[in-house]
């Protein structure tokens, strides 16, 4: 069967796989004509009546969330401290979702601001010293600054040494506490055996358990103390570095004050010092901005339900890290793939009826909201098919539909109500002019009548003009038909016409055939070229 024929009369069963499922045009209504059956002549004719012509596409679709919002981490780098919601929770706009562990970042920036302020002060002093003659008091001041820096450095170094000593002592305490705990555990184990044989009392056994718990607590406390000392050591080491820097600056300042350079070199140093000061001010401004920009928590920007928590607490995040997903579970769409030959029949806004074998008695409605402008390929065990993805809105008033549910879809592509229609087998087509015609019976004489055809379903074709309700026509075109012949002549010339007509009607009712055409091709005897035999109009 040609593709053009598939598109034109929409009668072919089409199988498509890959999300789109199974598509087929299906006639929903009773035949629009009544076939006479009183005598052989009447069995060759039909009376033109009104009926409905409906074509549909059926497909399978999948329920999807229409607008799932991804909640991204805020700030350049943060550590998730706590999630305040979990999957399935309902949230509202402005609700707290996540808090971050910012203690380390805040401390680092505050230290940087403090150190930069100190460096700025030193730079300003150096700049002043370059601009003014060096006095004894200034020299003494610079010397004092060096002394202070040296004292600070020594103090910081002593602090590091002290903390290191404390750490060593604490490690010893930890080892002792661990051994005490292990001994206490062994004692509990031994006492348990003694208790079973009556060697000790229950009270004595309970006392050993209490001692074991106390030993464990002592061990845990020792570990906590060691961790605290390590934190103190890191801070003290930073202070040593800072003190070193300050001492270097102070020594440099004194050297410059004692050895005044000539005017040109001094101007160069002044310019350099001004640039240094500007850089420090920029560093300070950046650090203050970073401190102000620290994000301590993230709040919801939408109403909905948490559909997924994407990371764990304690995870370090960046700005593009997705932490949560939130969606309105009642804002759903259905996605489906439509076979390429059916896609031209679709329009945005067409009504769709949806059912599911798993939801017996439930019928959902929606409309096509999107038809992709490009096609894609869907592969299955039946081969590869070209399909067009579509999206369908779906009403979910009872809240039963869930994401990833599978639904059976029925899309009405044409619906002609109460129109004049005839059997498709009664229509022929003139190959030269392209005009459609039927054989109309008037006073038992058969006459070719030009008609304008409209929609076609599996059985009938709409007649827009050329026939009226109640007219009598030949039900199926055959080679025996000629313009102007009588019904009696036709009955005599085609003794098997009744049998052929009954066989064709049986085929139309019971199977979907790729040859649902009158004998002689589409349009009967006239389809191959000229007018039918004896033809003139």
C-alpha positions in Angstrom: 0.0 0.0 0.0 1.4 3.4 -0.9 2.1 6.0 1.8 -0.2 8.5 0.0 -3.1 6.0 0.3 -2.3 5.7 4.0 -2.5 9.4 4.5 -5.5 10.0 2.2 -8.1 7.5 3.5 -6.7 6.7 6.9 -7.7 3.0 6.7 -4.5 1.2 7.2 -3.5 -0.4 10.5 -0.1 1.1 11.5 2.1 -0.5 14.1 4.6 1.9 15.7 6.9 1.1 18.6 9.0 3.2 21.0 6.8 5.2 23.3 4.2 5.8 20.6 2.8 2.4 20.8 0.1 1.1 18.5 -1.7 3.5 16.1 -4.8 2.7 14.0 -7.7 4.5 12.4 -10.9 3.2 13.8 -14.5 3.7 12.7 -16.7 4.3 15.7 -20.2 4.5 14.3 -22.7 2.3 12.4 -22.7 2.3 8.6 -24.4 5.4 7.1 -26.4 3.4 4.5 -29.0 0.7 4.5 -28.5 -2.2 2.0 -31.6 -3.5 0.5 -32.1 -7.3 0.6 -35.5 -8.1 -0.8 -34.5 -9.2 -4.3 -31.2 -9.6 -6.4 -31.6 -6.1 -7.9 -32.1 -4.5 -4.5 -29.0 -6.2 -3.1 -27.0 -4.2 -5.7 -28.2 -0.8 -4.5 -28.0 1.3 -1.3 -30.2 4.1 -0.1 -28.2 7.3 0.8 -28.7 8.2 4.4 -27.1 10.4 7.0 -24.6 9.1 9.6 -21.4 9.9 11.5 -17.8 9.6 10.2 -15.2 9.5 12.9 -11.5 8.8 12.6 -9.2 8.4 15.6 -5.6 7.6 16.4 -4.8 5.4 19.3 -1.5 5.4 21.0 0.2 4.7 24.3 1.6 7.5 26.5 3.5 8.1 29.7 2.5 10.4 32.5 5.3 13.0 33.2 5.7 16.0 35.5 5.1 19.2 33.6 7.2 21.6 35.6 9.7 20.0 37.9 11.9 22.7 39.4 15.5 22.0 40.3 16.8 23.7 43.4 20.5 24.6 42.9 23.1 25.2 45.6 23.8 28.8 46.3 27.3 30.3 46.8 30.5 29.3 45.1 31.3 26.5 47.4 29.3 25.4 50.4 28.9 22.4 52.6 25.4 21.2 53.2 24.7 21.1 56.9 21.1 20.0 57.1 18.1 19.3 54.8 14.9 20.6 56.4 12.7 18.6 54.0 12.7 15.1 52.6 11.3 13.4 49.6 7.5 13.5 49.6 7.2 16.6 51.8 4.9 19.4 50.7 6.6 22.8 50.6 5.5 26.4 50.1 7.2 29.4 48.6 9.7 30.9 51.0 10.0 27.7 53.1 13.5 26.8 54.5 15.0 23.9 52.5 18.7 23.7 53.3 21.2 25.3 55.7 24.9 25.3 55.0 27.9 24.8 57.3 29.6 28.2 56.9 31.7 28.4 60.0 35.0 27.6 58.3 34.3 30.0 55.4 33.3 32.8 57.7 36.4 32.3 59.9 38.7 32.2 56.9 37.3 35.5 55.5 37.3 37.2 58.9 41.0 36.3 59.3 41.7 37.5 55.8 40.0 40.8 56.5 41.8 41.2 59.7 45.2 40.5 58.1 44.5 42.7 55.2 43.5 45.6 57.4 46.8 45.1 59.2 48.7 45.0 55.9 46.9 48.2 54.8 47.9 50.0 58.0 51.5 49.0 57.4 51.4 50.1 53.8 50.0 53.4 54.8 52.7 53.8 57.4 55.3 53.0 54.7 53.8 55.5 52.4 54.0 58.2 55.0 57.5 57.3 55.8 58.5 57.8 52.2 56.8 61.2 52.1 58.3 62.7 55.3 61.8 63.0 56.5 62.6 60.2 58.8 62.8 61.4 62.4 64.3 59.7 65.4 60.8 59.1 66.9 59.8 57.5 63.6 62.8 55.3 63.5 62.1 54.3 67.1 58.5 53.6 66.2 59.6 51.4 63.3 62.0 49.6 65.6 59.2 49.2 68.1 57.0 47.8 65.4 59.7 45.2 64.6 60.0 44.3 68.3 56.2 43.9 68.5 56.2 41.8 65.4 59.0 39.7 66.8 57.1 39.3 70.1 54.0 38.4 68.2 55.9 35.9 66.1 57.6 34.4 69.2 54.3 34.3 71.0 52.7 32.6 68.0 55.6 30.1 67.7 55.5 29.4 71.4 51.7 28.9 71.1 52.3 26.3 68.3 55.0 24.6 70.5 52.7 24.5 73.5 49.8 23.1 71.4 52.1 20.5 69.9 53.1 19.5 73.4 49.5 19.3 74.5 48.7 17.2 71.4 51.5 14.7 72.3 50.2 14.5 75.9 46.7 14.1 74.7 47.8 11.3 72.4 49.3 9.6 75.3 46.1 10.1 77.3 44.1 8.6 74.4 46.4 5.6 74.3 45.9 5.1 78.1 42.2 5.7 77.9 41.9 3.2 75.0 43.8 0.6 77.0 41.7 1.2 80.1 38.5 0.8 78.0 39.9 -2.4 76.4 40.7 -3.7 79.9 37.3 -2.8 81.1 35.7 -4.6 78.1 37.7 -7.7 78.9 36.6 -7.5 82.6 33.0 -7.3 81.5 33.5 -10.3 79.3 35.2 -12.3 82.1 32.5 -11.2 84.6 29.8 -12.3 82.2 31.2 -15.8 82.3 31.6 -15.7 86.1 28.0 -14.5 86.5 26.8 -17.5 84.5 28.6 -19.9 86.7 27.7 -18.0 89.9 31.2 -16.8 90.5 30.1 -13.2 91.1 26.9 -11.4 91.9 24.7 -9.4 89.5 25.7 -6.3 91.3 29.4 -6.9 90.7 28.8 -7.6 87.0 26.7 -4.4 86.7 29.5 -2.4 88.4 32.0 -3.7 85.8 29.6 -2.7 83.0 29.4 0.8 84.5 33.2 1.0 84.7 33.5 0.0 81.1 31.0 2.6 80.0 32.9 5.2 82.0 36.2 4.1 80.4 34.6 4.4 77.0 33.4 7.9 77.7 36.8 8.9 78.9 38.3 7.6 75.7 35.7 9.5 73.6 36.3 12.7 75.5 40.1 12.3 74.9 39.5 12.0 71.2 37.3 15.2 71.2 40.0 17.1 73.1 42.6 16.0 70.5 40.4 17.2 67.7 40.0 20.6 69.5 43.7 20.9 69.9 44.3 20.2 66.2 41.9 23.0 65.4 43.8 25.3 67.7 47.0 24.3 66.1 45.8 25.3 62.6 44.8 28.7 63.9 48.1 29.1 65.7 50.0 28.2 62.6 48.1 30.8 60.6 49.0 33.4 63.3 52.7 32.4 62.8 52.4 33.1 59.1 50.7 36.4 59.7 53.3 37.4 62.3 56.1 36.5 59.8 54.5 38.7 57.2 54.1 41.6 59.6 57.7 41.3 60.7 58.9 41.3 57.1 56.9 44.5 56.5 58.2 46.2 59.6 61.8 45.3 58.7 61.4 46.7 55.2 59.9 49.9 56.6 62.8 50.4 58.9 65.4 49.8 56.1 63.7 52.3 53.8 63.6 54.9 56.6 67.2 54.6 57.5 68.5 54.5 53.9 66.6 57.4 52.2 67.0 57.3 48.5 67.3 60.3 46.2 64.2 62.0 45.0 63.6 60.1 41.7 63.9 56.7 43.4 61.7 57.9 46.2 59.0 58.9 43.7 59.2 55.5 42.2 58.8 53.9 45.6 55.9 56.2 46.3 54.2 55.1 43.2 54.8 51.4 43.9 53.6 51.8 47.5 50.5 53.5 46.3 49.8 50.6 44.0 50.4 48.2 46.8 48.0 50.0 49.0 45.4 50.0 46.2 45.9 46.3 45.8 45.4 45.7 49.5 42.2 47.8 49.5 40.9 45.8 46.6 41.7 42.6 48.5 39.9 43.9 51.5 36.9 44.9 49.4 36.8 41.5 47.8 37.0 39.7 51.1 34.2 41.9 52.6 32.1 41.2 49.6 32.7 37.5 49.8 31.8 37.6 53.5 28.5 39.5 52.7 27.7 37.1 49.9 28.0 34.0 52.1 24.7 32.1 51.8 23.6 30.5 55.0 20.5 28.8 53.7 18.3 28.2 50.7 14.5 28.7 50.5 11.9 27.4 48.2 10.8 29.7 45.4 7.7 27.6 44.5 4.9 25.6 46.0 4.9 21.9 45.5 6.1 18.5 46.7 9.8 17.4 47.0 10.2 14.7 44.4 13.9 14.0 44.9 16.7 14.8 47.3 19.8 14.6 45.1 22.7 14.8 47.5 23.5 13.9 51.1 24.1 16.1 54.1 27.8 17.0 54.4 28.3 17.2 50.6 30.3 20.1 49.3 28.4 22.0 46.6 28.9 24.5 43.8 26.5 26.9 42.2 25.5 24.3 39.5 24.9 21.5 42.0 21.2 20.3 42.0 20.2 19.6 45.6 16.5 19.1 45.4 13.7 18.7 42.9 10.2 20.2 43.6 7.1 19.7 41.4 3.4 20.2 41.5 2.2 16.6 41.3 -1.1 17.7 39.9 0.5 19.6 37.0 1.0 16.6 34.7 1.5 16.0 31.0 1.4 12.8 28.9 4.1 12.2 26.3 3.6 10.0 23.3 5.2 9.2 20.0 3.0 9.3 16.9 3.9 7.5 13.7 5.0 9.8 10.9 2.0 9.1 8.7 -0.4 9.9 11.5 1.4 13.1 12.6 0.0 15.4 9.9 -3.5 14.6 11.2 -2.7 16.1 14.6 -3.3 19.7 15.7 -2.6 21.5 19.0 -5.8 21.7 21.0 -7.3 18.3 19.8 -9.1 16.5 22.6 -7.6 13.3 23.9 -9.3 10.5 26.0 -7.0 8.5 28.2 -7.6 5.2 30.1 -5.4 2.5 31.7 -5.9 -1.2 32.3 -4.6 -0.6 35.8 -7.2 2.1 36.5 -10.4 0.3 35.7 -13.3 2.6 35.1 -11.1 5.8 35.1 -11.3 8.0 32.1 -9.1 11.1 31.9 -9.3 13.9 29.3 -6.8 16.4 28.0 -5.7 18.3 24.9 -2.6 18.2 22.7 -0.4 21.1 23.9 2.8 20.5 21.9 3.7 18.7 18.6 7.5 18.5 18.1 8.7 20.3 15.0 11.2 17.5 14.3 10.8 13.7 14.1 12.9 11.1 15.8 13.6 7.4 15.5 12.0 4.8 17.8 13.4 1.2 17.8 11.8 -2.0 19.0 11.9 -5.7 18.3 9.7 -4.9 15.2 12.3 -2.6 13.7 12.8 1.2 13.6 10.0 3.7 13.0 10.1 7.4 12.5 7.8 9.1 15.0 6.8 12.6 16.1 6.8 13.2 19.9 3.8 15.1 21.3 2.7 16.4 24.7 -0.8 16.3 26.1 -2.3 18.1 29.1 -4.2 15.9 31.4 -6.8 16.7 34.1 -6.1 14.8 37.3 -9.0 15.8 39.5 -8.8 12.7 41.7 -5.0 12.9 42.1 -4.7 9.2 41.2 -2.4 9.7 38.2 1.3 9.4 39.0 4.5 10.1 37.2 5.5 7.3 34.8 2.0 5.8 34.7 1.2 4.3 31.2 -2.0 5.4 29.5 -3.9 4.3 26.4 -4.7 7.4 24.3 -7.5 8.0 21.8 -7.2 11.1 19.7 -10.1 12.2 17.5 -8.7 13.5 14.2 -12.0 14.1 12.5 -15.7 13.9 13.6 -18.4 14.5 11.1 -21.8 14.3 12.6 -25.1 13.6 10.7 -23.7 14.0 7.2 -24.7 12.4 4.0 -22.5 9.4 3.3 -22.2 6.4 1.1 -20.2 3.1 1.1 -16.6 3.8 0.1 -17.0 1.0 -2.5 -19.7 3.0 -4.3 -17.3 5.9 -5.3 -15.1 5.9 -8.4 -12.5 8.4 -9.6 -12.0 9.7 -13.1 -8.3 9.3 -13.8 -8.2 12.2 -16.2 -10.2 14.8 -14.3 -9.8 13.6 -10.8 -13.5 13.9 -10.2 -15.4 11.5 -8.0 -18.6 9.9 -9.2 -21.2 7.3 -8.2 -23.8 5.4 -10.2 -27.2 6.8 -9.2 -30.4 4.9 -9.9 -33.4 6.9 -11.1 -36.5 5.0 -12.4 -34.4 1.8 -12.5 -31.9 3.5 -14.9 -28.2 3.8 -13.8 -26.6 7.2 -14.4 -23.1 8.4 -13.6 -23.3 11.3 -11.1 -20.4 13.5 -10.2 -20.0 14.0 -6.4 -17.8 16.0 -4.1 -16.3 13.6 -1.4 -15.3 14.7 2.1 -14.0 12.7 5.0 -13.6 8.9 4.8 -13.5 6.3 7.5 -13.1 2.5 7.2 -16.5 2.0 5.7 -18.2 5.1 4.4 -17.3 8.4 2.6 -19.0 11.7 3.2 -20.7 13.3 0.2 -20.6 17.1 0.3 -22.5 17.6 -2.9 -24.0 15.6 -5.7 -26.4 13.4 -3.7 -29.4 13.9 -1.4 -30.7 11.9 1.4 -32.9 9.1 0.1 -31.2 8.8 -3.3 -30.5 5.3 -4.5 -27.0 4.3 -5.7 -25.1 1.2 -6.8 -23.4 -0.1 -3.7 -20.2 -1.3 -5.3 -18.7 -0.4 -8.7 -17.9 -3.2 -11.1 -16.7 -3.7 -14.6 -20.3 -4.6 -15.6 -21.6 -1.1 -15.0 -22.3 1.3 -17.9 -23.9 4.7 -17.9 -27.6 4.5 -18.9 -28.1 0.7 -18.4 -31.1 -0.5 -16.4 -31.0 -2.3 -13.1 -32.4 -5.4 -14.8 -29.6 -5.4 -17.3 -27.1 -5.1 -14.5 -28.7 -8.0 -12.6 -28.6 -10.1 -15.8 -25.0 -9.1 -16.7 -23.7 -9.8 -13.2 -25.5 -12.8 -11.7 -22.8 -13.0 -9.1 -23.1 -9.4 -8.1 -25.1 -10.3 -4.9 -22.4 -12.8 -3.9 -19.6 -10.4 -4.6 -21.3 -7.6 -2.7 -21.9 -9.9 0.3 -18.3 -11.0 0.3 -17.1 -7.4 0.2 -19.4 -6.4 3.0 -18.2 -9.3 5.1 -14.5 -8.3 4.5 -15.3 -4.7 5.5 -16.8 -5.8 8.8 -14.4 -8.5 9.9 -10.9 -7.5 8.8 -8.7 -4.5 8.0 -7.6 -5.0 4.5 -5.0 -3.1 2.5 -7.3 -3.5 -0.5 -10.5 -1.7 0.7 -11.2 -0.5 -2.8 -13.9 -1.2 -5.4 -13.0 -3.8 -8.1 -10.8 -2.4 -10.8 -8.8 -0.3 -8.3 -9.7 2.8 -6.4 -12.7 4.2 -8.2 -13.7 0.9 -10.0 -13.7 0.7 -13.7 -12.9 4.4 -14.2 -9.9 4.4 -11.9 -7.4 3.2 -14.5 -7.9 6.0 -17.0 -10.9 7.2 -18.9 -14.6 7.3 -18.0 -16.4 4.1 -17.1 -17.7 1.9 -20.0 -20.4 3.7 -21.9 -19.4 6.8 -20.0 -20.4 10.3 -20.6 -21.8 12.7 -18.1 
